[in-house]
């Protein structure tokens, strides 16, 4: 009975790991394709108050 419980938990963890892996691959593909060639200019604002 303990082996069945462990097997069930392992199967659940493996399914979750596979879903996470697919999400990571898709996320990396989006950033690879959608990256901009020229970085946007940045402005730095410093505010000093008392």
Biopython code that builds the backbone (N, CA, C, O; Angstrom):
import numpy as np
from Bio.PDB.StructureBuilder import StructureBuilder

atoms = [
    (1, "UNK", "N", (0.818, -1.195, 0.000)),
    (1, "UNK", "CA", (0.000, 0.000, 0.000)),
    (1, "UNK", "C", (0.863, 1.260, 0.000)),
    (1, "UNK", "O", (0.504, 2.245, -0.645)),
    (2, "UNK", "N", (1.984, 1.251, 0.703)),
    (2, "UNK", "CA", (2.875, 2.412, 0.707)),
    (2, "UNK", "C", (3.498, 2.616, -0.669)),
    (2, "UNK", "O", (3.739, 3.749, -1.085)),
    (3, "UNK", "N", (3.758, 1.513, -1.374)),
    (3, "UNK", "CA", (4.328, 1.616, -2.718)),
    (3, "UNK", "C", (3.336, 2.267, -3.670)),
    (3, "UNK", "O", (3.733, 3.044, -4.537)),
    (4, "UNK", "N", (2.060, 1.963, -3.522)),
    (4, "UNK", "CA", (1.044, 2.557, -4.385)),
    (4, "UNK", "C", (0.923, 4.059, -4.117)),
    (4, "UNK", "O", (0.771, 4.851, -5.047)),
    (5, "UNK", "N", (0.991, 4.441, -2.852)),
    (5, "UNK", "CA", (0.913, 5.862, -2.509)),
    (5, "UNK", "C", (2.117, 6.605, -3.079)),
    (5, "UNK", "O", (1.975, 7.686, -3.651)),
    (6, "UNK", "N", (3.308, 6.015, -2.918)),
    (6, "UNK", "CA", (4.521, 6.638, -3.445)),
    (6, "UNK", "C", (4.465, 6.721, -4.962)),
    (6, "UNK", "O", (4.886, 7.720, -5.546)),
    (7, "UNK", "N", (3.951, 5.685, -5.599)),
    (7, "UNK", "CA", (3.840, 5.674, -7.056)),
    (7, "UNK", "C", (2.886, 6.766, -7.538)),
    (7, "UNK", "O", (3.154, 7.434, -8.537)),
    (8, "UNK", "N", (1.788, 6.940, -6.836)),
    (8, "UNK", "CA", (0.818, 7.976, -7.191)),
    (8, "UNK", "C", (1.426, 9.368, -7.043)),
    (8, "UNK", "O", (1.252, 10.225, -7.910)),
    (9, "UNK", "N", (2.137, 9.585, -5.943)),
    (9, "UNK", "CA", (2.769, 10.892, -5.729)),
    (9, "UNK", "C", (3.850, 11.158, -6.768)),
    (9, "UNK", "O", (3.997, 12.287, -7.237)),
    (10, "UNK", "N", (4.607, 10.125, -7.130)),
    (10, "UNK", "CA", (5.648, 10.280, -8.140)),
    (10, "UNK", "C", (5.037, 10.624, -9.492)),
    (10, "UNK", "O", (5.540, 11.502, -10.193)),
    (11, "UNK", "N", (3.966, 9.944, -9.862)),
    (11, "UNK", "CA", (3.306, 10.218, -11.142)),
    (11, "UNK", "C", (2.774, 11.651, -11.178)),
    (11, "UNK", "O", (2.883, 12.334, -12.196)),
    (12, "UNK", "N", (2.201, 12.098, -10.068)),
    (12, "UNK", "CA", (1.681, 13.467, -9.998)),
    (12, "UNK", "C", (2.816, 14.487, -10.137)),
    (12, "UNK", "O", (2.676, 15.490, -10.837)),
    (13, "UNK", "N", (3.931, 14.224, -9.471)),
    (13, "UNK", "CA", (5.073, 15.136, -9.549)),
    (13, "UNK", "C", (5.662, 15.159, -10.953)),
    (13, "UNK", "O", (6.078, 16.214, -11.432)),
    (14, "UNK", "N", (5.701, 14.009, -11.616)),
    (14, "UNK", "CA", (6.237, 13.959, -12.976)),
    (14, "UNK", "C", (5.349, 14.714, -13.957)),
    (14, "UNK", "O", (5.853, 15.377, -14.863)),
    (15, "UNK", "N", (4.035, 14.623, -13.786)),
    (15, "UNK", "CA", (3.123, 15.386, -14.647)),
    (15, "UNK", "C", (3.315, 16.884, -14.436)),
    (15, "UNK", "O", (3.335, 17.652, -15.398)),
    (16, "UNK", "N", (3.456, 17.295, -13.192)),
    (16, "UNK", "CA", (3.669, 18.716, -12.897)),
    (16, "UNK", "C", (5.000, 19.190, -13.465)),
    (16, "UNK", "O", (5.100, 20.308, -13.970)),
    (17, "UNK", "N", (6.020, 18.343, -13.385)),
    (17, "UNK", "CA", (7.331, 18.709, -13.908)),
    (17, "UNK", "C", (7.285, 18.859, -15.423)),
    (17, "UNK", "O", (7.906, 19.770, -15.971)),
    (18, "UNK", "N", (6.564, 17.984, -16.103)),
    (18, "UNK", "CA", (6.453, 18.061, -17.560)),
    (18, "UNK", "C", (5.708, 19.331, -17.979)),
    (18, "UNK", "O", (6.097, 19.993, -18.941)),
    (19, "UNK", "N", (4.652, 19.662, -17.266)),
    (19, "UNK", "CA", (3.907, 20.886, -17.579)),
    (19, "UNK", "C", (4.787, 22.116, -17.369)),
    (19, "UNK", "O", (4.742, 23.052, -18.167)),
    (20, "UNK", "N", (5.573, 22.122, -16.317)),
    (20, "UNK", "CA", (6.480, 23.235, -16.065)),
    (20, "UNK", "C", (7.561, 23.341, -17.119)),
    (20, "UNK", "O", (7.958, 24.442, -17.501)),
    (21, "UNK", "N", (8.034, 22.207, -17.587)),
    (21, "UNK", "CA", (9.071, 22.198, -18.623)),
    (21, "UNK", "C", (8.527, 22.785, -19.923)),
    (21, "UNK", "O", (9.211, 23.568, -20.582)),
    (22, "UNK", "N", (7.313, 22.414, -20.295)),
    (22, "UNK", "CA", (6.697, 22.952, -21.509)),
    (22, "UNK", "C", (6.488, 24.460, -21.386)),
    (22, "UNK", "O", (6.681, 25.195, -22.354)),
    (23, "UNK", "N", (6.099, 24.918, -20.208)),
    (23, "UNK", "CA", (5.921, 26.352, -19.986)),
    (23, "UNK", "C", (7.256, 27.078, -20.135)),
    (23, "UNK", "O", (7.317, 28.153, -20.732)),
    (24, "UNK", "N", (8.310, 26.500, -19.600)),
    (24, "UNK", "CA", (9.631, 27.120, -19.692)),
    (24, "UNK", "C", (10.117, 27.218, -21.122)),
    (24, "UNK", "O", (10.712, 28.225, -21.503)),
    (25, "UNK", "N", (9.875, 26.190, -21.921)),
    (25, "UNK", "CA", (10.282, 26.203, -23.332)),
    (25, "UNK", "C", (9.511, 27.279, -24.089)),
    (25, "UNK", "O", (10.094, 28.029, -24.873)),
    (26, "UNK", "N", (8.203, 27.356, -23.856)),
    (26, "UNK", "CA", (7.380, 28.364, -24.533)),
    (26, "UNK", "C", (7.794, 29.770, -24.107)),
    (26, "UNK", "O", (7.843, 30.680, -24.935)),
    (27, "UNK", "N", (8.089, 29.947, -22.839)),
    (27, "UNK", "CA", (8.503, 31.252, -22.335)),
    (27, "UNK", "C", (9.819, 31.688, -22.974)),
    (27, "UNK", "O", (9.965, 32.849, -23.358)),
    (28, "UNK", "N", (10.764, 30.781, -23.091)),
    (28, "UNK", "CA", (12.052, 31.107, -23.711)),
    (28, "UNK", "C", (11.873, 31.461, -25.183)),
    (28, "UNK", "O", (12.548, 32.356, -25.691)),
    (29, "UNK", "N", (10.977, 30.772, -25.865)),
    (29, "UNK", "CA", (10.734, 31.045, -27.286)),
    (29, "UNK", "C", (10.138, 32.438, -27.480)),
    (29, "UNK", "O", (10.505, 33.145, -28.419)),
    (30, "UNK", "N", (9.228, 32.832, -26.603)),
    (30, "UNK", "CA", (8.624, 34.165, -26.700)),
    (30, "UNK", "C", (9.693, 35.239, -26.555)),
    (30, "UNK", "O", (9.723, 36.187, -27.339)),
    (31, "UNK", "N", (10.564, 35.107, -25.575)),
    (31, "UNK", "CA", (11.595, 36.117, -25.369)),
    (31, "UNK", "C", (12.621, 36.114, -26.494)),
    (31, "UNK", "O", (13.188, 37.162, -26.804)),
    (32, "UNK", "N", (12.871, 34.975, -27.106)),
    (32, "UNK", "CA", (13.836, 34.912, -28.200)),
    (32, "UNK", "C", (13.290, 35.625, -29.434)),
    (32, "UNK", "O", (14.025, 36.337, -30.118)),
    (33, "UNK", "N", (12.010, 35.435, -29.717)),
    (33, "UNK", "CA", (11.396, 36.018, -30.912)),
    (33, "UNK", "C", (11.045, 37.490, -30.702)),
    (33, "UNK", "O", (11.178, 38.288, -31.630)),
    (34, "UNK", "N", (10.604, 37.858, -29.518)),
    (34, "UNK", "CA", (10.078, 39.201, -29.276)),
    (34, "UNK", "C", (11.129, 40.197, -28.800)),
    (34, "UNK", "O", (10.781, 41.322, -28.441)),
    (35, "UNK", "N", (12.374, 39.824, -28.788)),
    (35, "UNK", "CA", (13.379, 40.761, -28.287)),
    (35, "UNK", "C", (13.561, 41.922, -29.262)),
    (35, "UNK", "O", (13.519, 41.740, -30.478)),
    (36, "UNK", "N", (13.760, 43.104, -28.713)),
    (36, "UNK", "CA", (13.954, 44.279, -29.555)),
    (36, "UNK", "C", (15.433, 44.412, -29.896)),
    (36, "UNK", "O", (16.301, 44.030, -29.111)),
    (37, "UNK", "N", (15.708, 44.955, -31.073)),
    (37, "UNK", "CA", (17.086, 45.108, -31.522)),
    (37, "UNK", "C", (17.769, 46.298, -30.856)),
    (37, "UNK", "O", (18.958, 46.244, -30.538)),
    (38, "UNK", "N", (17.013, 47.367, -30.649)),
    (38, "UNK", "CA", (17.587, 48.584, -30.095)),
    (38, "UNK", "C", (16.987, 48.840, -28.717)),
    (38, "UNK", "O", (15.768, 48.966, -28.599)),
    (39, "UNK", "N", (17.802, 48.921, -27.682)),
    (39, "UNK", "CA", (17.240, 49.185, -26.354)),
    (39, "UNK", "C", (16.675, 50.601, -26.272)),
    (39, "UNK", "O", (17.209, 51.535, -26.871)),
    (40, "UNK", "N", (15.615, 50.739, -25.539)),
    (40, "UNK", "CA", (14.970, 52.044, -25.377)),
    (40, "UNK", "C", (15.849, 52.936, -24.509)),
    (40, "UNK", "O", (16.464, 52.456, -23.558)),
    (41, "UNK", "N", (15.915, 54.237, -24.825)),
    (41, "UNK", "CA", (16.714, 55.141, -23.984)),
    (41, "UNK", "C", (16.075, 55.266, -22.605)),
    (41, "UNK", "O", (14.853, 55.276, -22.465)),
    (42, "UNK", "N", (16.922, 55.360, -21.607)),
    (42, "UNK", "CA", (16.415, 55.442, -20.238)),
    (42, "UNK", "C", (16.679, 56.824, -19.666)),
    (42, "UNK", "O", (17.665, 57.478, -20.007)),
    (43, "UNK", "N", (15.785, 57.255, -18.793)),
    (43, "UNK", "CA", (15.961, 58.512, -18.076)),
    (43, "UNK", "C", (15.980, 58.189, -16.593)),
    (43, "UNK", "O", (15.209, 57.359, -16.112)),
    (44, "UNK", "N", (16.861, 58.848, -15.887)),
    (44, "UNK", "CA", (16.972, 58.648, -14.450)),
    (44, "UNK", "C", (16.524, 59.925, -13.755)),
    (44, "UNK", "O", (17.078, 60.996, -14.003)),
    (45, "UNK", "N", (15.537, 59.818, -12.899)),
    (45, "UNK", "CA", (15.040, 60.948, -12.131)),
    (45, "UNK", "C", (15.447, 60.753, -10.678)),
    (45, "UNK", "O", (15.156, 59.717, -10.079)),
    (46, "UNK", "N", (16.113, 61.741, -10.118)),
    (46, "UNK", "CA", (16.474, 61.722, -8.705)),
    (46, "UNK", "C", (15.633, 62.761, -7.984)),
    (46, "UNK", "O", (15.582, 63.923, -8.387)),
    (47, "UNK", "N", (14.986, 62.342, -6.934)),
    (47, "UNK", "CA", (14.149, 63.242, -6.152)),
    (47, "UNK", "C", (14.699, 63.261, -4.733)),
    (47, "UNK", "O", (14.865, 62.221, -4.097)),
    (48, "UNK", "N", (14.976, 64.466, -4.255)),
    (48, "UNK", "CA", (15.480, 64.619, -2.891)),
    (48, "UNK", "C", (14.474, 65.460, -2.129)),
    (48, "UNK", "O", (14.108, 66.554, -2.560)),
    (49, "UNK", "N", (14.040, 64.956, -1.022)),
    (49, "UNK", "CA", (13.088, 65.719, -0.211)),
    (49, "UNK", "C", (13.475, 65.596, 1.256)),
    (49, "UNK", "O", (14.252, 64.722, 1.644)),
    (50, "UNK", "N", (12.916, 66.490, 2.055)),
    (50, "UNK", "CA", (13.226, 66.443, 3.488)),
    (50, "UNK", "C", (11.980, 66.151, 4.286)),
    (50, "UNK", "O", (12.036, 66.072, 5.513)),
]
sb = StructureBuilder()
sb.init_structure("model")
sb.init_model(0)
sb.init_chain("A")
sb.init_seg("    ")
for serial, (resi, resn, name, xyz) in enumerate(atoms, 1):
    if name == "N":
        sb.init_residue(resn, " ", resi, " ")
    sb.init_atom(name, np.array(xyz, "f"), 0.0, 1.0, " ", f" {name:<3s}", serial, name[0])
structure = sb.get_structure()
